[in-house]
């Protein structure tokens, strides 16, 4: 297949592009490199150094003989978006190209507005470009389990069979997102469903859990192919932060009592899920939703797993939770769709944890301890806060 990966300079976009290329697909990538600009803005950096996209693409071709076409531009620029799709003529578009950090969206008004404009407008431009250039293109869009929040009922895969006053219907699962970032993903989902229903487009929305891991078989081939390892309090994942803290001999910082439960997934399963979604497209007019996670675990449970597998002493500190979220809540998620397509999940294991310990030890001198301290309070956006 011809597959266009948007946001391919990022943590997940890059290994996904390599995985699809290795699987035999004709891959093109696009990015505007704004993710690197966030690092400059916040004074943070990936623990693992990453090469430029141009260097990465050249290294992949050198190692495998597989070319990857590159487009540089911004999805909020409709002319660029249309021209890119006309030039490459993809059969599938994999869309990672959004501001993806909840804390970043909660810094202040400016960052909330930027997040929603960037994410929602960019996706709208992609939908319009597909509708006008080739409605048969399958859009595979990265959503988030955070769209759902923590409802007191089971979380189904995107849709809910509803009976009310003796009548039945199938409706989009009600959402209660926890940040302006997660809200932008909800808007995307509704826009995509609308485009499928009205224009007959085909789309798959992948509501992904928290991703852990830094290597896939493809990125492990050469240091030049490495993807990001974010551990900071804004873009970093909780597991990465715990691993770094354990290696450095610092307490693992759990927000609140740690009972908040989340869906999680190995990065190797993420790239496999994208492949399965592309190779098994939604039907015309179908808005298909998969909950892209393999297991669920509380934040305190993740800390326990890290402490258990770390070959040394490890302690836990509980910090005041900067987020506004339920700590003790029900959480039961249906996630069968991707398994039915052929996913064999990697579960959180000592092998994966050990590899993250090794990576952290290798680059320990790059750690910025201050970057791991929570600096953004969800309550800071209230009236009277800086605009």
C-alpha positions as CSV (number, residue, x, y, z in Angstrom):
1,X,0.0,0.0,0.0
2,X,0.9,3.6,-0.3
3,X,0.8,5.1,3.2
4,X,1.3,8.7,4.3
5,X,2.4,9.1,7.9
6,X,1.6,12.6,9.3
7,X,3.6,13.7,12.3
8,X,6.4,11.3,11.4
9,X,9.1,13.1,13.3
10,X,7.5,12.4,16.6
11,X,7.7,9.7,19.3
12,X,5.2,7.3,17.6
13,X,5.1,8.6,14.1
14,X,8.8,7.8,13.3
15,X,8.8,4.1,14.5
16,X,5.4,3.6,12.8
17,X,6.8,4.9,9.5
18,X,9.8,2.5,9.8
19,X,7.5,-0.5,10.7
20,X,5.2,0.1,7.8
21,X,8.2,0.5,5.4
22,X,9.8,-2.7,6.7
23,X,6.4,-4.5,6.2
24,X,6.7,-3.7,2.5
25,X,4.5,-0.6,2.2
26,X,5.5,2.5,0.1
27,X,5.7,5.1,2.8
28,X,5.9,8.9,2.8
29,X,6.2,11.1,5.9
30,X,5.3,14.6,6.8
31,X,6.1,16.9,9.7
32,X,6.5,20.6,10.5
33,X,9.0,19.9,13.4
34,X,7.0,21.8,15.9
35,X,7.5,19.0,18.5
36,X,11.1,20.0,18.6
37,X,10.1,23.6,19.1
38,X,8.1,22.7,22.2
39,X,11.4,21.4,23.7
40,X,13.1,24.7,23.1
41,X,10.1,26.6,24.5
42,X,10.0,24.5,27.7
43,X,13.7,24.0,28.1
44,X,13.4,20.2,28.0
45,X,14.8,17.5,25.8
46,X,14.5,13.8,24.9
47,X,16.6,11.6,27.2
48,X,17.8,9.7,24.1
49,X,19.3,12.1,21.5
50,X,17.4,12.1,18.2
51,X,18.7,12.9,14.7
52,X,17.0,15.2,12.2
53,X,14.3,13.7,10.1
54,X,16.5,14.0,7.0
55,X,19.3,12.1,8.7
56,X,16.9,9.4,9.9
57,X,15.4,8.9,6.4
58,X,18.8,8.7,4.8
59,X,20.0,6.2,7.4
60,X,16.9,4.0,6.8
61,X,17.6,3.9,3.1
62,X,21.3,3.2,3.7
63,X,20.5,0.3,6.0
64,X,17.5,-1.3,4.2
65,X,17.5,0.1,0.7
66,X,13.9,1.3,1.3
67,X,13.2,5.0,0.3
68,X,10.8,7.2,2.3
69,X,9.5,10.3,0.6
70,X,9.4,13.5,2.8
71,X,7.0,16.4,3.0
72,X,7.7,19.4,5.2
73,X,4.7,21.6,6.1
74,X,1.8,22.3,8.5
75,X,-1.7,20.7,8.3
76,X,-3.3,24.0,9.2
77,X,-2.1,25.2,5.8
78,X,-4.8,23.8,3.5
79,X,-2.8,24.4,0.3
80,X,0.1,22.3,1.7
81,X,-2.2,19.5,2.8
82,X,-4.1,19.3,-0.5
83,X,-0.9,19.3,-2.5
84,X,0.8,16.7,-0.4
85,X,-2.1,14.3,-0.8
86,X,-2.3,15.0,-4.6
87,X,1.4,14.4,-5.0
88,X,1.7,11.2,-3.1
89,X,-1.8,9.7,-3.7
90,X,-1.9,7.5,-0.6
91,X,-4.3,4.7,0.0
92,X,-4.1,5.3,3.7
93,X,-3.2,8.4,5.8
94,X,-1.9,7.7,9.3
95,X,-2.5,10.9,11.4
96,X,-0.2,11.5,14.4
97,X,0.3,15.2,13.6
98,X,-1.2,16.9,16.7
99,X,-0.1,18.6,19.9
100,X,-0.4,15.5,22.1
101,X,0.3,16.6,25.8
102,X,-2.5,17.3,28.2
103,X,-0.3,19.4,30.5
104,X,0.9,21.6,27.6
105,X,-2.8,22.4,26.7
106,X,-3.4,23.4,30.3
107,X,-0.6,25.9,30.7
108,X,-2.8,28.9,30.0
109,X,-5.3,30.3,27.5
110,X,-2.7,30.7,24.7
111,X,-1.7,27.0,24.9
112,X,-5.3,25.8,25.1
113,X,-6.3,27.8,22.0
114,X,-3.2,26.7,20.1
115,X,-3.8,23.1,20.9
116,X,-7.4,23.1,19.8
117,X,-6.8,25.2,16.6
118,X,-3.7,23.1,15.6
119,X,-5.4,19.8,16.2
120,X,-9.0,20.4,15.1
121,X,-8.2,22.6,12.0
122,X,-5.4,20.3,10.9
123,X,-7.7,17.3,11.0
124,X,-10.5,19.2,9.2
125,X,-8.1,20.1,6.4
126,X,-7.1,16.4,6.1
127,X,-10.8,15.4,5.9
128,X,-11.6,17.9,3.3
129,X,-8.5,17.0,1.2
130,X,-9.5,13.3,1.3
131,X,-13.1,14.1,0.4
132,X,-12.2,16.3,-2.6
133,X,-9.1,14.4,-3.9
134,X,-9.9,10.7,-3.3
135,X,-12.7,9.7,-0.9
136,X,-11.5,6.1,-1.0
137,X,-8.4,7.1,1.1
138,X,-8.6,5.4,4.5
139,X,-7.9,7.8,7.4
140,X,-6.2,6.1,10.4
141,X,-6.3,8.7,13.2
142,X,-4.6,8.5,16.6
143,X,-7.1,9.3,19.3
144,X,-6.8,8.8,23.0
145,X,-8.4,6.8,25.8
146,X,-8.5,10.1,27.6
147,X,-11.5,11.1,25.5
148,X,-13.7,8.8,27.6
149,X,-12.6,10.0,31.0
150,X,-13.5,7.6,33.9
151,X,-17.2,6.8,33.5
152,X,-19.0,4.5,36.0
153,X,-19.9,2.1,33.3
154,X,-17.9,-0.2,30.9
155,X,-16.1,1.7,28.1
156,X,-17.1,0.2,24.8
157,X,-15.1,0.7,21.5
158,X,-16.4,4.1,20.4
159,X,-20.1,3.2,20.2
160,X,-22.8,2.5,22.7
161,X,-26.0,0.5,22.2
162,X,-28.6,2.6,24.1
163,X,-32.2,1.9,25.1
164,X,-34.2,4.8,26.4
165,X,-38.0,4.9,27.0
166,X,-38.5,1.8,25.1
167,X,-36.5,2.8,22.0
168,X,-33.0,1.7,20.9
169,X,-30.2,3.4,19.1
170,X,-26.4,3.1,18.5
171,X,-24.7,6.3,19.5
172,X,-21.2,7.6,19.9
173,X,-20.0,6.7,23.4
174,X,-20.4,9.8,25.7
175,X,-17.1,11.5,26.4
176,X,-15.9,13.3,29.5
177,X,-12.3,14.4,28.6
178,X,-9.9,15.7,31.3
179,X,-8.0,18.5,29.4
180,X,-8.2,20.9,26.5
181,X,-6.0,18.5,24.6
182,X,-8.3,15.6,25.2
183,X,-11.2,17.8,24.2
184,X,-9.5,18.5,20.9
185,X,-9.4,14.7,20.3
186,X,-13.2,14.5,21.0
187,X,-13.8,17.3,18.5
188,X,-11.7,15.3,15.9
189,X,-13.8,12.1,16.6
190,X,-17.0,13.9,16.0
191,X,-15.8,15.6,12.9
192,X,-14.5,12.3,11.5
193,X,-17.8,10.5,12.2
194,X,-19.7,13.4,10.5
195,X,-17.4,13.2,7.4
196,X,-18.0,9.4,7.2
197,X,-21.7,9.7,7.6
198,X,-22.2,12.7,5.3
199,X,-19.5,12.2,2.6
200,X,-19.0,8.5,2.8
201,X,-15.4,8.6,3.9
202,X,-13.7,5.7,5.6
203,X,-11.9,6.3,8.9
204,X,-10.5,4.4,11.9
205,X,-10.2,6.2,15.2
206,X,-7.6,4.6,17.5
207,X,-8.2,5.6,21.1
208,X,-4.8,4.8,22.5
209,X,-3.8,4.2,26.1
210,X,-0.5,5.5,27.6
211,X,2.4,4.2,25.5
212,X,5.6,2.8,27.1
213,X,8.9,1.7,25.6
214,X,11.4,3.4,23.4
215,X,12.6,0.7,20.9
216,X,11.0,-1.3,18.1
217,X,12.9,-3.8,16.0
218,X,13.4,-1.1,13.4
219,X,14.6,1.7,15.6
220,X,17.0,-0.7,17.3
221,X,18.9,-1.2,14.1
222,X,21.0,1.9,14.4
223,X,21.3,4.8,16.9
224,X,20.4,7.2,14.0
225,X,17.0,5.6,13.9
226,X,16.2,6.2,17.6
227,X,12.9,7.7,18.6
228,X,12.2,10.0,21.5
229,X,12.4,9.1,25.2
230,X,10.3,11.8,27.1
231,X,10.4,11.7,30.9
232,X,9.5,15.3,31.8
233,X,6.3,16.3,33.5
234,X,4.8,17.8,30.4
235,X,5.4,15.4,27.5
236,X,6.8,12.5,29.4
237,X,4.9,9.3,30.3
238,X,4.5,8.2,33.9
239,X,6.4,4.9,33.3
240,X,9.4,6.7,31.7
241,X,9.5,9.1,34.7
242,X,9.5,6.3,37.2
243,X,12.3,4.4,35.3
244,X,14.5,7.5,35.3
245,X,13.8,8.2,39.0
246,X,14.6,4.6,39.9
247,X,17.9,4.6,38.0
248,X,19.0,7.9,39.6
249,X,18.1,6.7,43.1
250,X,15.2,9.2,43.5
251,X,11.8,8.4,44.9
252,X,9.1,7.6,42.3
253,X,6.7,10.5,42.3
254,X,3.0,9.4,42.3
255,X,0.3,12.1,41.9
256,X,-2.3,11.8,44.6
257,X,-3.0,8.4,46.0
258,X,-2.1,6.7,42.7
259,X,-5.3,4.8,42.3
260,X,-6.0,6.5,39.0
261,X,-6.3,3.6,36.4
262,X,-5.2,4.0,32.8
263,X,-5.0,1.8,29.7
264,X,-1.4,1.1,28.7
265,X,0.3,-0.3,25.6
266,X,3.8,-1.2,24.5
267,X,5.3,0.9,21.6
268,X,5.8,-2.4,19.6
269,X,2.1,-3.0,19.8
270,X,1.3,0.6,18.7
271,X,3.1,0.2,15.4
272,X,1.5,-3.2,14.9
273,X,-1.9,-1.8,15.5
274,X,-1.4,0.9,12.9
275,X,-0.3,-1.7,10.4
276,X,-3.4,-3.9,11.1
277,X,-5.7,-0.9,10.8
278,X,-4.1,0.1,7.4
279,X,-4.2,-3.4,6.0
280,X,-7.8,-4.0,7.1
281,X,-9.5,-0.7,6.2
282,X,-12.9,0.5,7.3
283,X,-15.7,0.3,4.8
284,X,-16.8,3.4,2.9
285,X,-19.0,5.5,5.2
286,X,-17.8,3.6,8.3
287,X,-16.4,5.4,11.3
288,X,-14.6,2.6,13.1
289,X,-13.2,2.9,16.6
290,X,-10.7,0.7,18.3
291,X,-9.6,1.1,21.9
292,X,-5.8,0.7,21.4
293,X,-4.6,-0.6,24.7
294,X,-3.5,-4.1,25.9
295,X,-4.0,-3.9,29.7
296,X,-5.0,-1.4,32.5
297,X,-3.0,-0.5,35.6
298,X,-3.2,2.1,38.3
299,X,-0.4,4.7,38.6
300,X,0.6,3.2,41.9
301,X,0.6,-0.2,40.3
302,X,3.0,1.0,37.6
303,X,5.3,2.4,40.3
304,X,5.2,-1.0,42.1
305,X,6.2,-2.8,38.9
306,X,9.1,-0.5,38.3
307,X,10.3,-0.7,41.9
308,X,9.9,-4.5,41.8
309,X,12.1,-5.0,38.7
310,X,14.7,-2.4,39.5
311,X,17.9,-4.1,40.7
312,X,18.3,-1.8,43.7
313,X,16.3,0.0,46.4
314,X,13.4,2.2,45.3
315,X,10.9,4.3,47.2
316,X,7.7,6.1,46.4
317,X,6.7,9.7,47.2
318,X,3.1,10.9,46.8
319,X,2.7,14.4,45.5
320,X,-0.3,16.7,45.4
321,X,-2.1,15.9,42.2
322,X,-1.8,18.9,39.8
323,X,-4.6,17.4,37.6
324,X,-8.3,17.5,38.4
325,X,-9.3,13.9,38.0
326,X,-11.0,11.1,39.9
327,X,-8.5,9.0,41.9
328,X,-10.8,6.1,43.0
329,X,-12.9,5.1,40.1
330,X,-14.3,2.2,38.0
331,X,-12.4,1.3,34.9
332,X,-13.3,-1.5,32.6
333,X,-12.5,-1.2,28.9
334,X,-13.5,-3.3,25.9
335,X,-10.5,-3.7,23.6
336,X,-11.1,-6.7,21.4
337,X,-11.2,-5.2,17.9
338,X,-7.4,-5.1,17.2
339,X,-6.9,-8.6,18.8
340,X,-9.5,-9.9,16.4
341,X,-7.5,-8.4,13.5
342,X,-4.4,-10.3,14.6
343,X,-2.7,-8.3,17.4
344,X,-0.7,-10.4,19.8
345,X,-0.1,-8.1,22.7
346,X,3.1,-7.5,24.6
347,X,2.2,-7.1,28.3
348,X,4.3,-5.0,30.7
349,X,7.2,-7.3,31.4
350,X,10.5,-7.4,33.2
351,X,12.2,-7.6,29.7
352,X,10.7,-4.3,28.7
353,X,11.4,-2.7,32.1
354,X,15.0,-3.9,32.0
355,X,15.6,-2.5,28.5
356,X,14.3,0.9,29.7
357,X,16.7,0.8,32.7
358,X,19.6,0.1,30.3
359,X,18.6,3.0,28.1
360,X,18.4,5.3,31.0
361,X,21.7,4.3,32.4
362,X,23.3,4.9,29.0
363,X,22.0,8.5,28.8
364,X,21.8,9.3,32.6
365,X,24.0,12.3,32.2
366,X,21.3,14.0,30.1
367,X,18.7,13.8,32.8
368,X,17.3,17.2,34.0
369,X,16.0,16.5,37.5
370,X,13.9,19.7,37.5
371,X,12.0,18.6,34.4
372,X,10.3,15.8,36.3
373,X,8.7,18.1,38.9
374,X,5.0,19.0,38.0
375,X,4.9,22.6,37.0
376,X,1.4,22.9,35.5
377,X,-1.7,23.1,37.7
378,X,-5.1,22.3,36.0
379,X,-6.6,24.9,38.4
380,X,-4.3,27.6,37.1
381,X,-6.6,28.5,34.2
382,X,-9.2,29.9,36.5
383,X,-10.3,33.5,36.4
384,X,-7.5,35.8,37.3
385,X,-4.7,33.5,36.1
386,X,-2.2,34.8,33.5
387,X,-3.7,34.9,30.0
